[in-house]
């Protein structure tokens, strides 16, 4: 990622991990570690063997330290 500042307020962007909470894991939540999550093309088909998508790239998440806006960036392979 080349951008170091928030495009809205010019604040500093800091890398973060996103996680969710649900009835299965109400206290700690399941981490969605953006460094190891991937994205695929919108029309991607699952493989017939393992049922997985072919990754097009990685997703990284950042938060602005000034305004709190969260950014997701796709980093192509």
C-alpha positions in Angstrom: 0.0 0.0 0.0 1.4 3.4 -1.0 -1.1 5.7 0.7 -0.1 6.6 4.2 -2.8 9.1 5.1 -6.6 9.2 5.2 -8.0 10.7 1.9 -10.8 12.4 4.0 -8.9 14.1 6.9 -5.2 13.4 6.1 -4.8 11.6 9.4 -2.4 8.7 9.8 -3.5 5.2 8.7 -2.7 2.4 11.1 -3.0 -1.3 10.3 -5.8 -3.2 12.2 -7.4 -6.6 12.4 -11.1 -7.0 11.9 -13.1 -9.5 13.9 -16.7 -10.4 14.4 -18.8 -11.5 17.4 -21.8 -13.8 17.3 -23.7 -16.3 19.4 -21.0 -18.9 18.6 -18.2 -16.8 20.1 -19.7 -13.9 22.0 -16.7 -12.8 24.1 -13.5 -12.8 22.0 -14.9 -13.0 18.5 -13.4 -14.7 15.6 -10.5 -12.7 14.1 -10.7 -11.9 10.4 -7.0 -11.4 10.0 -6.8 -9.3 6.9 -3.3 -10.3 6.1 -4.3 -13.8 5.4 -7.7 -13.2 3.8 -8.0 -13.1 0.1 -10.4 -11.8 -2.6 -11.5 -13.4 -5.8 -13.2 -12.1 -9.0 -16.9 -11.5 -8.6 -17.7 -14.2 -11.2 -15.1 -16.7 -9.7 -16.3 -20.3 -9.6 -15.4 -22.8 -6.8 -12.9 -25.5 -7.7 -14.6 -28.9 -8.2 -12.0 -30.7 -6.0 -11.9 -28.7 -2.8 -14.6 -26.1 -3.4 -12.2 -23.2 -3.0 -11.9 -20.0 -4.9 -8.7 -19.0 -6.7 -7.4 -15.9 -4.9 -6.8 -12.8 -7.0 -5.1 -11.0 -4.2 -4.9 -10.2 -0.4 -7.0 -7.8 1.6 -5.4 -5.4 4.2 -7.3 -3.3 6.6 -6.4 0.1 8.1 -8.0 2.7 10.4 -7.5 6.4 10.4 -6.2 7.5 13.8 -8.0 10.9 13.4 -11.5 10.3 12.1 -11.8 6.5 12.7 -12.7 5.6 9.1 -11.7 2.0 8.2 -10.2 1.2 4.8 -9.9 -2.1 3.1 -7.3 -2.4 0.3 -7.0 -5.2 -2.2 -3.4 -6.1 -2.9 -3.2 -8.1 -6.2 -1.0 -11.2 -6.4 
